[in-house]
Amino acid sequence: MRPLIILRPAPGAGRTADKAMAMGLAVRLCPLFAAEALAWTPPPAGDFDALLVTSAQTVRFGGAALQAYRALPAYAVGAATAEALRAAGFADPVAGDGDASAIAARIAADGRRALLHLSGEAVAPMDAGPLRVTRIPVYRMMPLPCDPLDLSGGVLLVHSAAAGTRLAEMLPENQRATCDVVAISPAALAACGSGWGSAQAADAPNDAAVLALARRLCE
């Protein structure tokens, strides 16, 4: 069995690894980044009529100041982020099932207009439509060392465009043929570049879809 190499940072890497091992896959962790908190000044909750969180890392690193926004309608880009919000005391966050633009469209359709977006330092592009967005980064991703030899022959899980870009920087195109790439989205896939043994995007931006695709390549 070929190794499944998980490139995402903790704590998400651990969740993905647990699911993969439950499927009987041989898992190797090689995180390309680690998250660290940024100092931030929380704006008044009364200036907004909704909160958007596009990463569970935001909940992890937002700190006690995040509690000031518990009365706002909360929206999450996906189920894992919504679960992190619930664990932090947000009663009923709305979970999207696509990208940031999709959840922004949902927020606008619900009649919200003044949106506080707490995020990482780097974010994917978002079509905000009629929303007036105040984005505040509360964490950033710092590169970690990873020996390219540790990736050879594996099925590589790419959970973000940033990870795809770093992967492409680490492995020259003439050293990629022994690896297969499974990306969580078309944007993450595009960032990986060409020259891989195979490169595919999952049909939905979640671990279940990514692992179902990777499993066929590992066995």
N, C-alpha and C positions, 0 to 999 in steps of 0.2 A: 504494500500500500504506500502510495506517495504521501509525503507530509503535507498537511494543511498549515500554512504559515499565516498567522494573524498579525497584521501590521498596525492595527488600531491601538490607541493608548488605553491605559487603565482609566476607569474601572470597566469600560465597555469590553475591553479585550477578554477579561475574565468571564463575562457573561457569554460572549460568543464562544469561548473555549469550552465552557460547560456544555453548551448545546451541541457543539461539534463532537465532544467526547461521548455524549449520550448517544450519538449516531454511530459510534464505533470508529471515528476517524482518528488518525494519528496527528496530534496537534503540536505545533511549535509556536511559541510567542516571540515575536521580534518587533516590538513597538518602535515606530519611527519618531514618535513625539511623546512628550509628557506635558501635561497641563500645569500651569502655575497661575496663582491669583494675581490680579491687578488691583491696585487701589482705585476706588471709584467713589464718586459723590452721588448719593441717591437723590434724584429730583423729587419734588412733592408728588405724592400719589394723585392728588386732586387735579393735576395738570393733564391727566390721561383718562381715557375710558376703556382701555384694555391693555393687557400685558402679553407680549409675545416672547417665548423662549424657544430657541432653535437648537439647543444642545443640553443634554443632561449635565454637562460640565458646568453650565451656567448656574444650575441649582447647587452643585457641589461647591462652587467657588464664590457664589454671590454673597454668602455670609448672612449674618443676622439682619442686614439691611433689606434683604429680600422679603422679609416678613411685612414690611410696610405696604406691600402691594397685594396682600392676601384678599382684600375686599374687591379688587379689580377682576373683571372677567379675564381668565387666563387661557391662553392658547399655546399649544405645543406643536412643534413640527411633526412629531411622531409619537407612537405609543410609549416608547421608553422614556422620552422626555416628559410626557404627561404623567407617567408613573413616578418619576422623580419629583415632580411638582406635588403630586398627592402625598408622597412621603414627607414633604416639607410643610404640609398643612394646607395646601390649596385644595379646596373642597371638590371642585368639579371642573378640572381643566378640560378643554376641548382638544382632542388629539387629531392632527391631520394624518393623511396617509400618502402624502406626496412630498413636494419640496417647499421651500419658504414662500415662493410665489403662490402656491396652491393654498396654503393656510392664510396668507394675506388676503386672497380673494374671499375666503370664508369669513374672515374678520370683517371685511368691508360689507359683505352680504348681510351680516348680522347687524349692520347699522353703526358700527364703531368707526371713529374717525381719528381720534388722537391716540396714537399707539406708542407705548414704551417697549422697545426691543432690547432686551438684555442678551448679550451674545459674547462670543469670543472676539479676539482682536481681528481675526480674518474671518470673513463671512462670504458665503456664496451670493451671487447677485439675486436680488429679490425685486419683482415687479410689485410695487406698493399700491398701484392704482390710485384711488382717491384718499388713501390713508396719509396722515401727517405723522411721519415716523421720527422718533427720537431714539437713536441707537447708542447704547453705552456698552463698551466692552468691559467685562469683569474678569476675563482670564485670557491667557495666550498660550499657544503651543510652542514648546521649545524642542528642537531636534535632539534625538538621542543617537548614539553611535550604533551602527548595525553593520556587521561584516557581510559584504555581498556574497561571500561563499556560503553563508548560512541560508541563503535564499535559493541556491542552485537546486534544480530538480523538483521544486515544490509547486504547490498550487497556492498562489498568493491572493489573499483577501484584501481588497482595497476599499476602505470605508469612506474615503473623502477625496476630493480633487487635490487637496494639499498633499495627501499621502501618495497619490498617483504622481504628482510632480516630483516629489522627493525620490520616489522609486526610480523614475526615469533618469534623474540626476545621478543616482547611485550606480545604476547598471547601464553601461554603454549598449547600444543596440546590438552589437555583435556578440553580447554575452547573455542575451535574453531567451534564446531559443529553447533552453531546457525548462523554462518556467511557463506556467499557465496563469493567467490573471482572471480573477472574478471580481468585478467591481459592483458597488452598490447602486450606481447610477450611470447614465451615459456620460455625465460630466466627469465623474471620477475615472471612467474608462478612457475618455479622450485624453486626460492628463497623463496617462501612463505611456503614451506614445505607441510605436509599432515595434515589430521584431520579436514578439513573444511567441511561444509555441502555439498558444491560442489566447484570445482576449475577448471576454464577453461581459455584458452588463446583465444583472439580474432583472427579472421582469417586474419587480416591486422593490422599493428602497427599504428593505428590512432583512434581518438575519435569516428568517425562515427561507426567503427566496434565494439569498446569497448562498446559504449552506446547501440547499437542494441542488443548485447548480454545481457547486464545488464538489459535492459528494461523488458525482458521476466522473469527475476528473481524477479524484483521489483513488478510486477503487480499481 
